[in-house]
Structures are given as C-alpha cells and as structure tokens.
Amino acid sequence: MKHLSFGIAVLSVAICVLSAAAAAQDTNPVHLTIKRDDANQSIKQGDKFSVSIVAFIDPGWHLYSPEQPAGGPIPTRISVPENKNFHLAGDIENPVPQVVFDPNFNLETQIYEGEATFVLPIAVLPSASTGKDALAVSFFYQTCNDKTCLPPRSVKVETEIEVAGSAINQGKQGGDSQVKIVLETAKSALDKKDFPAAIGGYERAIELDPFSYEAHSGYVEASESQIRNQIFANGEVNTDENALKEVGKKLKGEQDQLIAKYQALEAKNPDKVVFKLILANLNIYEPVKRRDYLERAYRLEPNDLEVLSDLASFESARGDNRKAVEYYKKVVNQKPADEDAAFLFAFLYKDIDKTTYKEKSREFIKRFPNTDRAAQTLYWLAANSENESERIVYLEELKHNYPPAKFSWSDSGMGTLFGIYALSAPDKALALATEMLNAATSPALKKEWEPYVDYQSAIDHATALIRNNKPAEATALLDKLKIPRYFSTTSPFYILRAKALDASGQTDAAYHLLIDNAVKRPSAEMLLEMNSEGKKLGKDKPQIEADLQAKIAAQTKPIKDFSLARFDSNKNVSLADYRGKVVLLNFWYPMCGPCHGEAPYLEKLLKKYGKDDFVILSPSVHPKEDSLVIPYFQSTKFDFIPLKVPDEEWATKEYGARGFPTNYLIDKQGRKIFDIGVVYQDRMEEVQLLIEMALAQKQ
C-alpha cells in the first residue's frame, strides 16, 4: 500500500561532488532500458514471460519507489497499456529501496540511487496474433536531488516481442524504412550500452534525415550516456571522489559542446524546429532559455505535437496551468487517443475551475475506462476534494471499479480511505484493512496491510477495555502498539491513550501527553480532550492555554534575520519588519512542482487569518528563475510577498532549507516555532491550529 495522503536522501559525499553545472545541464537524470529476460526462449500464444525495466539514475539524483509516505513524493507507477497481444500477469517485482530522510518533503521516503531493476510478468493472450509486435510499458515517475524536484514524467518504453508463427507487421512502419531501421539499430545499441555503435547509428540516421528529431535526441542521449556510464561499474556507483570529479568535468564539457553544436545548426537552419527542441531540452534546468527556444519553435510550427507537449509541460512546471491547458487541448484535438495528454488536460483544471475539473475528469474516465490513468484520475479527484463525504465517494468508487491488487493508484487510495475511516468510522476502517489483507495477492501486499489490521484491532480492543473499566489493561495494550509506519492519522491513538491514563488515575500524565503531541500534530479533537483533562486537574482555560504556550516556547529556536528586496517594489524587508505578526517563511522557486501544489493552500491560510496578523514571505531560492516570479504571481493572483535572494546557496547555507518547498512558522517575537513541512489538503486543519497557537501567543 503506497499510503499517499492528499496531499534528503543521505547521498554519499563522493557522489555529490559532481559539479552543479553538469547536473544542471543534464536533460534527464533517469534513463530507462527494457529487455526480455529470457530472450532466447520461443514464445507462443498463452505463454508467460518477464521483462525487466532498468532505470539508470545519475549521481546526485534519486528515483522514488512505488511506496511512499503520507505527504511524500509521487511514487513510481509502472503499467502495461491495453494491448491485443499482451497483458500484465501479476505483481511487479520492485527492487528493495533505501529509506532515507528527504528534505524536499521533510520526512522519510523510499528511494533508488544508481540503478534499479523492475521485473514485470507478462502473459501472451491465447488470441494473440503471431509474429512481431511491440510490448509497451508506461513508466510514470518523479525524481529529485537534494535541492530540487523535477515535474513528474511519463515515459513509454517498448521492446519487440515475437510470438511464434508467421511474421506480421512487415513494413508496418511505412515512410522512410531505411531511416527507421537505422534508428532501431541505434536504439538497440544504446540499450546494450554499446555507445560507439549507438552514436554511429544515430549519426547515420542524421545523414539520411538531417532533421529527424528522434535521431538528434538519440544522438544527444548516447553522447551523454557514454560519459555518464563511466560512473557505473557492474551496477555499482564509483565512489572515488577524484574519478567522479573527472567524469563531471567531462560531462560538462560534452554538454557545452552539444549546446554549441546545436546552436550552430539552429543558426544555419532557422526555419527548422528540431534544433530548437534539442536546445530546449539541453537547457531543461535553465528555464528562461528553455522557454525562449520552445516559444521560437512554436512560432514556426504551432501545431507540432512535440512542440505543444513540451510547451504544455513547461507551463505546467512553472505553475501557469491555464496556458498548459491550452497547449494540451491542441494536442488532444490532434491526437484524441493520447491518454497522457488527455489526462493532463483534465487534471490541470483543478487549479482553474473546480466544476470543469470534475467534468473533464469524468469525461476522461469514460473515454479511457479500466486504465491506470483512469484510476489515477479518481484518486486525484478524491485528493483535491475539500469535502470528506465526496472524498469517500470517490475512494469507494476507486476501490469498486479498480481493484487495488491490480491498480496501484487504487492501492494508494485505500490507505487514505483507511485514515478517514479511522477518524469517523473505526468499524469500517477495520473492515477495509481486513478486506485488503485477505485480498492481498503477494507477500509484500500482506506485509503492507497487516500493521493496519493490528493497529485498528488494538484500538478497538483498548476502547472496549476502557468501556469495561479495565483502563490498566488498555494502557498496557496501547503502550505496546506500534503505529503503522506511514500512518499520519495518529490523533485517535493519543486521545485513547490519554483516556486510558485518566481512567487509571493518571490524569496529569494524560494531560501532558496531549500537550506534548498538540504542539506536533494537533487536531481539534485532541485539543478538546486536552482541555477536558486540564479541567479535571482544576485548571481553567487561561491556565491550559498558558501550559500550551509554555510548551511551544520551550521548543522555539532563534532564526537569523535577513534584508531582501521585494520583487514588486524592490524595497528591502526583514523579519524584524514584521514583529508582532506571525510569519510563514516559505522557501520556493518558480519551476518547483511541489511549491505550486501547496500554493493554493497557502493562499487560503492567508485569506483566513488576514494580512494584519499573518503574512507569508516567500524567498525565491533560484535567482536564475527571477524573471519568472512576477509572471507567476500575476497569473495566480496570490498575495504572498516574493523576495529576491543573493545566490543559489543562500537558503541552504543560512536557513538549512535543503528541499523545497520548506516552510517555517515564525512567532510574533521573530523566533522559529514550527517546521511546517509541505502544506496540502489533509494537513490544513493541523497547519491552521499551529498558526492559531502562534497567533494566541502573548508578546
């Protein structure tokens, strides 16, 4: 169960020494290959076989595993689109991930570094056509380094499978068959890491078709991979610091040469889109340059699908979903069967118009039923709903129509549904966990759901013990209970434990247990129980509030002041300027996907608590993206105060902000009182209560 909520890798020092400049020029830090595991075995109708997808991950970057905690990154999703000849025949065998603290999300995540191999069991349908056909696998993932996260990507990898019998599909590609044959040969060489052959093959394809995007993009990938592969040896990362520095230097040099080469080609062929697209990709981490190349390509070929898709992705990454939707609409109009574009066209309405978002999402599910994307659409409808009853409806529909054992997005949704039930309907929570455990088709799934059955069973048992005047037994049971690792709905546990302590005559211990946890993960129910226990001790409301504030004061930390220029007026401001107000210090940058995801929730907080008492200061931590800041705020109408920082390292060096967004709550006296983490729908009540505690503080 990838228990997502709606909502840093501890990297080797040796790996991290690759130059930032080299990393910033790399077009994509995750490189995928696909191969059949038993390539010499003949395959017939009705047979089963397996394929492996190998992800090679550049040093300093990590790929997220299919299992992630509440509020964490988007997990990797692997699926096999509907095919007349093949289908997924069971659970995907995922490699064992590392569990590390990830400052991009301020929690532990599961990651892969270096290399990760995923094994997919595939069945040939009894009715499959004989001959050669392409087996396509969809690989949806997010990748981050210790400072930034890239927007999620969906990549389709293919391998040719021959089902014994007379060959079909001869010449099905059409067009320039010679170029296509050369490209297929080059790609095969690249998959086998025969880089000289791959580079030579792509160069031959370019000779045959000088303006082939596939040939040029393959040439760039092979040229970079030839150098990048020097980091790996037998699947292991070379950890020699000097060797890594040398590889980084070579990679930077190669990328500089590629940029110079394609700038010359672009200047020589100003009417050709291909070179503008290649340069846009080579500058993927230089967003202003990337935007310039994409816009120039669009002016030349406003209906080119590659141009439209890249522009849509860029606009989405920088938070302008209105423009992204316009581009995706053009893609969908030209290519109605493009499932990924159709999904994103519907999904991006979530921040534009909620009603249209729901309508478009329902249209997508109707057009692409029984697909992983349809399950994902229902999952996000639930994620983006602020109405709990509506969320339950979506999640129960997800469970009914998309079996969690088959659809990973449904499996993720069931973790969230369990959390909702744990608060409002414990009997349904236990029933759901038991059903999921019984339906588990693999030891891994059983291992995921067993802690939830154990947890809810213990909660129910402890509740009964308290009701039957056996609080000591309830306390002993709860003391031994382990909360499931990624379960964030912990309020019922601490409330029940406090009730057991109180019933055992340990009211003071119950009271302080609730205060201790109220300043970490508060809920309205927890604060009500805290007040109830306080009254039993003879405390009135002001005394209880004083105890809570004393606990908060004990955990405050000094925070360094700054003097930074506002983007709107260029006037310098400091934290000291806002003494007497509660400040949410929000470290972000324009091309940060998670930053855009939380921004609407920050705006809601600002509107709820008002500018007189509460302010959001937002240092934009990547100065090279400064030109994108004002357009972002103009398009979104958000009322945060964006600030300019002196350099790329400022936020990390001065404030320990390593992943973004990072949010600190600063009290009226200018001290840091809470490390908020990322703000999303499921955490809104908790964050609001923390802000209210800060607002209640006396100066």
Backbone hydrogen bonds, N-H to C=O, Kabsch-Sander energy under -0.5 kcal/mol:
donor,donor_aa,acceptor,acceptor_aa,energy
3,H,1,M,-1.6
4,L,2,K,-2.0
6,F,7,G,-0.5
7,G,5,S,-1.6
11,L,9,A,-2.0
16,C,12,S,-1.9
17,V,13,V,-0.6
17,V,14,A,-0.7
18,L,15,I,-1.2
23,A,19,S,-2.0
24,A,20,A,-2.6
25,Q,21,A,-1.1
25,Q,22,A,-0.6
26,D,22,A,-1.0
26,D,23,A,-0.5
31,H,56,F,-2.5
33,T,54,V,-1.8
35,K,52,S,-1.9
37,D,50,S,-2.4
38,D,50,S,-0.5
39,A,36,R,-0.7
41,Q,38,D,-1.9
43,I,162,E,-0.6
46,G,124,V,-0.8
47,D,44,K,-2.2
49,F,122,I,-2.7
51,V,120,L,-2.0
52,S,35,K,-2.8
53,I,118,F,-2.8
54,V,33,T,-2.3
54,V,52,S,-0.6
55,A,53,I,-0.6
55,A,116,A,-3.3
56,F,31,H,-3.0
56,F,54,V,-0.6
57,I,55,A,-0.6
57,I,114,G,-2.8
58,D,29,P,-2.8
61,W,58,D,-1.9
62,H,144,C,-2.4
63,L,112,Y,-2.2
64,Y,142,Q,-1.4
65,S,110,Q,-2.3
68,Q,66,P,-0.5
70,A,486,Y,-0.6
72,G,69,P,-2.1
76,T,65,S,-0.8
77,R,140,F,-3.1
79,S,138,S,-2.2
83,N,86,F,-0.5
87,H,123,A,-1.7
89,A,121,P,-3.0
93,E,119,V,-2.8
94,N,92,I,-0.9
98,Q,111,I,-2.8
100,V,98,Q,-0.6
100,V,109,T,-2.4
102,D,107,L,-2.9
105,F,102,D,-1.7
106,N,102,D,-1.2
107,L,102,D,-1.4
109,T,100,V,-3.0
111,I,98,Q,-2.6
111,I,109,T,-0.5
112,Y,63,L,-2.6
115,E,113,E,-2.1
116,A,55,A,-2.0
118,F,53,I,-2.8
119,V,93,E,-2.2
120,L,51,V,-3.1
120,L,118,F,-0.5
122,I,49,F,-3.4
123,A,87,H,-2.8
124,V,47,D,-3.3
125,L,85,N,-2.8
125,L,123,A,-0.5
128,A,125,L,-2.1
131,G,163,V,-3.2
132,K,168,I,-0.6
133,D,161,I,-2.4
135,L,159,T,-2.9
136,A,134,A,-0.7
137,V,157,V,-2.7
138,S,79,S,-3.1
139,F,155,V,-3.2
140,F,77,R,-3.1
140,F,138,S,-0.5
141,Y,153,R,-2.5
144,C,62,H,-1.7
145,N,148,T,-2.6
150,L,143,T,-2.6
153,R,141,Y,-2.9
155,V,139,F,-2.8
155,V,153,R,-0.5
157,V,137,V,-2.5
157,V,155,V,-0.6
159,T,135,L,-1.6
161,I,133,D,-3.1
163,V,131,G,-3.1
163,V,161,I,-0.6
164,A,43,I,-3.6
164,A,162,E,-0.5
172,K,169,N,-2.2
174,G,171,G,-0.7
177,S,175,G,-1.5
180,K,176,D,-1.9
181,I,177,S,-2.4
182,V,178,Q,-2.2
183,L,179,V,-2.6
184,E,180,K,-2.5
185,T,181,I,-2.2
186,A,182,V,-2.4
187,K,183,L,-2.7
188,S,184,E,-2.2
189,A,185,T,-2.1
190,L,186,A,-2.3
191,D,187,K,-2.5
192,K,188,S,-1.6
193,K,190,L,-1.4
194,D,189,A,-2.9
195,F,193,K,-1.4
198,A,194,D,-2.3
199,I,195,F,-3.2
200,G,196,P,-2.5
201,G,197,A,-2.5
202,Y,198,A,-2.6
203,E,199,I,-2.4
204,R,200,G,-2.2
205,A,201,G,-2.2
206,I,202,Y,-2.2
207,E,203,E,-2.0
208,L,204,R,-1.9
209,D,205,A,-2.6
212,S,209,D,-1.8
213,Y,211,F,-0.6
216,H,212,S,-2.2
217,S,213,Y,-2.9
218,G,214,E,-1.9
219,Y,215,A,-2.2
220,V,216,H,-2.2
221,E,217,S,-2.3
222,A,218,G,-2.7
223,S,219,Y,-2.4
224,E,220,V,-2.3
225,S,221,E,-2.7
226,Q,222,A,-2.0
227,I,223,S,-0.8
227,I,224,E,-0.6
228,R,224,E,-2.9
229,N,225,S,-2.7
230,Q,227,I,-1.8
231,I,228,R,-2.0
232,F,229,N,-1.2
233,A,236,E,-2.4
236,E,233,A,-1.7
238,N,231,I,-3.3
241,E,239,T,-0.5
244,L,240,D,-2.4
245,K,241,E,-2.2
246,E,242,N,-2.1
247,V,243,A,-2.3
248,G,244,L,-2.7
249,K,245,K,-2.3
250,K,246,E,-2.3
251,L,247,V,-2.9
252,K,248,G,-2.4
253,G,249,K,-2.2
254,E,250,K,-2.7
255,Q,251,L,-2.5
256,D,252,K,-2.4
257,Q,253,G,-2.1
258,L,254,E,-2.4
259,I,255,Q,-2.5
260,A,256,D,-2.4
261,K,257,Q,-2.7
262,Y,258,L,-2.6
263,Q,259,I,-2.2
264,A,260,A,-1.9
265,L,261,K,-2.0
266,E,262,Y,-2.3
267,A,263,Q,-2.2
268,K,264,A,-2.1
269,N,265,L,-1.8
272,K,269,N,-2.1
276,K,272,K,-0.6
276,K,273,V,-0.7
277,L,273,V,-2.1
278,I,274,V,-2.2
279,L,275,F,-2.2
280,A,276,K,-2.1
281,N,277,L,-2.1
282,L,278,I,-2.3
283,N,279,L,-1.2
284,I,281,N,-1.4
285,Y,24,A,-0.7
286,E,283,N,-2.1
289,K,286,E,-0.5
290,R,286,E,-2.7
291,R,287,P,-2.7
292,D,288,V,-1.9
293,Y,289,K,-2.3
294,L,290,R,-2.4
295,E,291,R,-2.7
296,R,292,D,-2.0
297,A,293,Y,-2.1
298,Y,294,L,-2.4
299,R,295,E,-1.9
300,L,296,R,-1.2
301,E,297,A,-2.9
304,D,301,E,-1.6
308,L,304,D,-2.7
309,S,305,L,-2.6
310,D,306,E,-2.3
311,L,307,V,-2.5
312,A,308,L,-2.6
313,S,309,S,-2.4
314,F,310,D,-2.3
315,E,311,L,-2.8
316,S,312,A,-2.3
317,A,313,S,-2.3
318,R,314,F,-1.8
319,G,316,S,-1.3
320,D,315,E,-2.5
321,N,319,G,-1.2
324,A,320,D,-2.0
325,V,321,N,-2.6
326,E,322,R,-1.6
327,Y,323,K,-2.0
328,Y,324,A,-2.7
329,K,325,V,-2.4
330,K,326,E,-1.4
331,V,327,Y,-1.9
332,V,328,Y,-2.8
333,N,329,K,-2.3
334,Q,330,K,-1.6
335,K,331,V,-2.6
338,D,335,K,-2.2
339,E,337,A,-1.3
342,A,338,D,-2.3
343,F,339,E,-2.3
344,L,340,D,-2.4
345,F,341,A,-2.4
346,A,342,A,-1.7
347,F,343,F,-3.0
348,L,344,L,-2.3
349,Y,346,A,-1.3
350,K,347,F,-1.9
351,D,348,L,-0.8
352,I,349,Y,-1.8
353,D,349,Y,-2.4
357,Y,353,D,-2.6
358,K,354,K,-2.2
359,E,355,T,-2.3
360,K,356,T,-3.2
361,S,357,Y,-2.1
362,R,358,K,-2.3
363,E,359,E,-2.2
364,F,360,K,-2.2
365,I,361,S,-2.4
366,K,362,R,-2.0
367,R,363,E,-2.0
368,F,364,F,-2.7
371,T,368,F,-0.7
375,A,371,T,-1.9
376,Q,372,D,-2.3
377,T,373,R,-2.2
378,L,374,A,-2.0
379,Y,375,A,-2.3
380,W,376,Q,-2.4
381,L,377,T,-1.9
382,A,378,L,-2.1
383,A,379,Y,-2.3
384,N,380,W,-2.4
385,S,382,A,-1.1
388,E,386,E,-0.6
391,R,387,N,-2.3
392,I,388,E,-2.4
393,V,389,S,-1.9
394,Y,390,E,-2.3
395,L,391,R,-2.6
396,E,392,I,-2.8
397,E,393,V,-2.2
398,L,394,Y,-2.5
399,K,395,L,-2.3
400,H,396,E,-2.1
401,N,397,E,-2.8
402,Y,398,L,-2.0
406,K,403,P,-2.0
407,F,403,P,-2.6
408,S,406,K,-0.6
411,D,407,F,-1.9
412,S,408,S,-2.3
413,G,409,W,-2.1
414,M,410,S,-1.7
415,G,411,D,-0.9
415,G,412,S,-0.7
416,T,412,S,-1.2
417,L,413,G,-2.5
418,F,414,M,-2.2
419,G,415,G,-1.6
420,I,416,T,-2.0
421,Y,417,L,-2.6
422,A,418,F,-2.6
423,L,419,G,-1.0
423,L,420,I,-0.7
424,S,420,I,-2.0
425,A,421,Y,-2.9
428,K,425,A,-0.9
429,A,425,A,-1.8
430,L,426,P,-2.3
431,A,427,D,-2.1
432,L,428,K,-2.7
433,A,429,A,-2.5
434,T,430,L,-2.6
435,E,431,A,-2.5
436,M,432,L,-2.7
437,L,433,A,-2.2
438,N,434,T,-2.6
439,A,435,E,-1.9
440,A,436,M,-0.6
440,A,437,L,-0.8
446,K,442,S,-2.1
447,K,443,P,-2.5
448,E,444,A,-1.5
449,W,445,L,-1.8
450,E,446,K,-2.1
452,Y,449,W,-0.6
453,V,449,W,-1.9
454,D,450,E,-2.6
455,Y,451,P,-2.4
456,Q,452,Y,-2.4
457,S,453,V,-2.3
458,A,454,D,-2.1
459,I,455,Y,-2.4
460,D,456,Q,-2.5
461,H,457,S,-2.4
462,A,458,A,-2.9
463,T,459,I,-2.3
464,A,460,D,-1.9
465,L,461,H,-2.3
466,I,462,A,-2.3
467,R,463,T,-2.1
468,N,464,A,-1.8
469,N,466,I,-1.7
470,K,465,L,-2.9
474,A,470,K,-1.8
475,T,471,P,-2.9
476,A,472,A,-2.4
477,L,473,E,-2.3
478,L,474,A,-2.6
479,D,475,T,-2.3
480,K,476,A,-1.1
481,L,477,L,-0.8
483,I,481,L,-0.6
487,F,484,P,-1.9
488,S,486,Y,-0.7
490,T,488,S,-1.9
493,F,490,T,-0.6
494,Y,490,T,-1.7
495,I,491,S,-2.4
496,L,492,P,-2.4
497,R,493,F,-2.4
498,A,494,Y,-2.1
499,K,495,I,-2.2
500,A,496,L,-2.2
501,L,497,R,-2.2
502,D,498,A,-2.8
503,A,499,K,-2.6
504,S,500,A,-1.1
505,G,502,D,-1.9
506,Q,501,L,-3.0
510,A,506,Q,-2.2
511,Y,507,T,-2.6
512,H,508,D,-2.2
513,L,509,A,-2.1
514,L,510,A,-1.9
515,I,511,Y,-2.0
516,D,512,H,-2.6
517,N,513,L,-1.5
518,A,514,L,-2.1
519,V,515,I,-1.2
520,K,517,N,-1.3
521,R,517,N,-2.4
527,L,523,S,-2.1
528,L,524,A,-2.0
529,E,525,E,-2.2
530,M,526,M,-2.3
531,N,527,L,-2.3
532,S,528,L,-2.0
533,E,529,E,-2.6
534,G,530,M,-2.3
535,K,531,N,-2.2
536,K,532,S,-1.5
537,L,533,E,-0.9
537,L,534,G,-0.7
538,G,535,K,-1.8
539,K,534,G,-2.3
544,I,540,D,-2.3
545,E,541,K,-2.6
546,A,542,P,-2.2
547,D,543,Q,-2.2
548,L,544,I,-2.2
549,Q,545,E,-2.6
550,A,546,A,-2.1
551,K,547,D,-1.8
552,I,548,L,-2.1
553,A,549,Q,-2.9
554,A,550,A,-1.7
555,Q,551,K,-0.7
555,Q,552,I,-1.3
556,T,553,A,-1.0
557,K,672,K,-2.5
559,I,670,G,-0.6
564,L,573,V,-2.4
566,R,571,K,-2.2
567,F,642,P,-2.0
570,N,566,R,-1.6
573,V,564,L,-2.8
577,D,574,S,-0.7
578,Y,575,L,-2.0
579,R,576,A,-1.4
580,G,668,K,-2.3
581,K,578,Y,-2.2
582,V,613,D,-2.6
583,V,666,I,-2.2
584,L,615,V,-2.7
585,L,583,V,-0.7
585,L,664,Y,-3.0
586,N,584,L,-0.8
586,N,617,L,-3.1
587,F,585,L,-0.7
587,F,662,T,-2.9
588,W,586,N,-0.5
588,W,619,P,-2.0
592,C,589,Y,-1.7
593,G,149,C,-0.5
593,G,591,M,-0.8
596,H,592,C,-1.8
597,G,593,G,-2.1
598,E,594,P,-1.7
599,A,595,C,-1.5
601,Y,598,E,-0.9
602,L,598,E,-1.8
603,E,599,A,-2.3
604,K,600,P,-1.6
605,L,601,Y,-1.9
606,L,602,L,-2.3
607,K,603,E,-2.4
608,K,604,K,-2.1
609,Y,605,L,-2.2
610,G,606,L,-1.7
613,D,610,G,-0.7
614,F,610,G,-1.8
615,V,582,V,-2.1
617,L,584,L,-1.7
617,L,615,V,-0.6
618,S,641,I,-2.8
620,S,643,L,-2.7
621,V,588,W,-2.9
621,V,619,P,-0.8
625,E,622,H,-2.5
626,D,623,P,-2.1
628,L,625,E,-2.1
629,V,626,D,-1.5
630,I,626,D,-0.6
632,Y,628,L,-1.5
633,F,629,V,-2.1
634,Q,630,I,-2.4
635,S,631,P,-2.0
636,T,632,Y,-2.0
637,K,633,F,-2.1
641,I,616,I,-2.5
643,L,618,S,-2.0
644,K,565,A,-2.7
645,V,620,S,-0.6
650,W,647,D,-1.0
653,K,649,E,-3.1
654,E,650,W,-2.9
655,Y,651,A,-1.5
656,G,652,T,-1.4
657,A,651,A,-1.9
658,R,656,G,-1.0
659,G,103,P,-0.5
662,T,587,F,-1.5
664,Y,585,L,-2.2
665,L,674,F,-3.0
666,I,583,V,-3.5
666,I,664,Y,-0.6
667,D,671,R,-3.1
670,G,667,D,-2.1
672,K,557,K,-2.8
673,I,665,L,-2.8
673,I,671,R,-0.5
674,F,665,L,-1.2
676,I,663,N,-1.7
676,I,674,F,-0.9
677,G,663,N,-1.0
682,D,6,F,-2.7
683,R,680,Y,-1.7
684,M,680,Y,-0.5
684,M,681,Q,-1.5
687,V,683,R,-2.8
688,Q,684,M,-2.7
689,L,685,E,-2.3
690,L,686,E,-1.9
691,I,687,V,-2.4
692,E,688,Q,-2.5
693,M,689,L,-2.1
694,A,690,L,-1.9
695,L,691,I,-2.7
696,A,692,E,-1.8
697,Q,694,A,-0.9
